[in-house]
Amino acid sequence: MKLVKLIANLGYGSRKDVQWMFREGRITDADGEVLYADDQIDSTRIRIDGEPLDPPAGLLLMLHKPVGYTCSTKDPGRVVYDLLPPRYRLRSPLLSTVGRLDRDTSGMLLMTDDGLLLHRIVSPKAQLAKVYEATLAQDLRGDEAGVFASGTLLLEAETTPLAPAQMQVLGPRHARLTLTEGRYHQVRRMFAAVGNHVEALHRPRIGGLDLADLPAGQWRMLDDADRTRLFAGG
């Protein structure tokens, strides 16, 4: 792929914008030598205004989504793309969220521009465990873990029972759920089905990856070792 198209696809600007960047000498190699649009060079050696070029298509990143942000590009309020460099929402292929967390849920959100990887992560065949911690409006009554693990719980307006889910009691009104599905508002609807209400919801883990020390609102790129851990935890 020609350098102008490559850089434009990464969201740095239109092809015309990128051509001007070459003319202005803003695009160099790792040694500071000015590059030209017809040069042949590995993308890892390209620098724009002295900074390394963003990873090309095929990236996977982890974002610690705070409450108050939506997984959308068009919502009039705050969106998760506001937490990334502005050019990330202009990438082609599109950088998409892998599944969604609603506005009132915090925690781990994966994002990728690799459609095959996205499908592999969300596919039911992957059986990737997703861990949620819920703070509830009422005390747990004691039978919820059995109901969730039964594989017979039917959510309102659905005809297929949920797959068995594990629940660990963390406190009178605090529980940790491990799911292998990703139905719409699943955790909130599960607790509603047993007569309770989720007041706060957080997802600290997907597969073999956890947020570790990543602060809310921050993100990091995932490498091959991270991808291996992700699927190893399925």
RABEL-V907946 format. One record per backbone hydrogen bond with DSSP energy under -0.5 kcal/mol. NH is the residue of the N-H (numbers start at 1). CO is the residue of the C=O. If there is no record, write none. Layout:
BEGIN
((NH | CO) (NH | CO))
END
This chain:
BEGIN
((3 | 37) (6 | 2) (7 | 3) (8 | 4) (9 | 5) (10 | 6) (11 | 8) (12 | 7) (18 | 14) (19 | 15) (20 | 16) (21 | 17) (22 | 18) (23 | 19) (24 | 20) (25 | 22) (26 | 21) (27 | 21) (28 | 26) (28 | 47) (29 | 33) (30 | 45) (32 | 29) (35 | 27) (39 | 36) (41 | 39) (45 | 42) (46 | 43) (47 | 28) (48 | 51) (49 | 26) (49 | 47) (51 | 48) (53 | 46) (61 | 111) (62 | 220) (63 | 109) (64 | 218) (65 | 63) (65 | 107) (68 | 103) (69 | 66) (69 | 103) (70 | 78) (72 | 70) (80 | 70) (81 | 72) (82 | 79) (83 | 80) (84 | 81) (88 | 85) (89 | 86) (90 | 87) (91 | 88) (92 | 9) (96 | 94) (96 | 112) (98 | 110) (99 | 97) (105 | 102) (106 | 201) (107 | 65) (108 | 203) (109 | 63) (111 | 61) (112 | 96) (113 | 59) (115 | 113) (118 | 114) (119 | 115) (120 | 116) (121 | 117) (122 | 118) (123 | 119) (126 | 123) (127 | 123) (127 | 124) (129 | 233) (130 | 179) (131 | 205) (132 | 177) (133 | 202) (134 | 132) (134 | 175) (135 | 200) (136 | 134) (136 | 173) (137 | 197) (140 | 172) (147 | 143) (148 | 144) (149 | 145) (150 | 146) (150 | 147) (155 | 153) (158 | 155) (161 | 159) (162 | 153) (165 | 148) (166 | 178) (168 | 176) (170 | 174) (171 | 174) (174 | 171) (175 | 134) (176 | 168) (177 | 132) (178 | 166) (179 | 130) (179 | 177) (186 | 183) (189 | 185) (190 | 186) (191 | 187) (192 | 188) (193 | 189) (194 | 190) (194 | 191) (195 | 192) (196 | 191) (199 | 135) (199 | 197) (200 | 135) (201 | 104) (202 | 133) (203 | 106) (204 | 202) (205 | 131) (206 | 209) (207 | 129) (208 | 229) (208 | 230) (209 | 206) (211 | 204) (214 | 211) (215 | 213) (217 | 64) (218 | 215) (220 | 62) (222 | 60) (227 | 223) (228 | 224) (229 | 225) (230 | 226) (231 | 227) (232 | 228) (233 | 229) (233 | 230) (234 | 231))
END
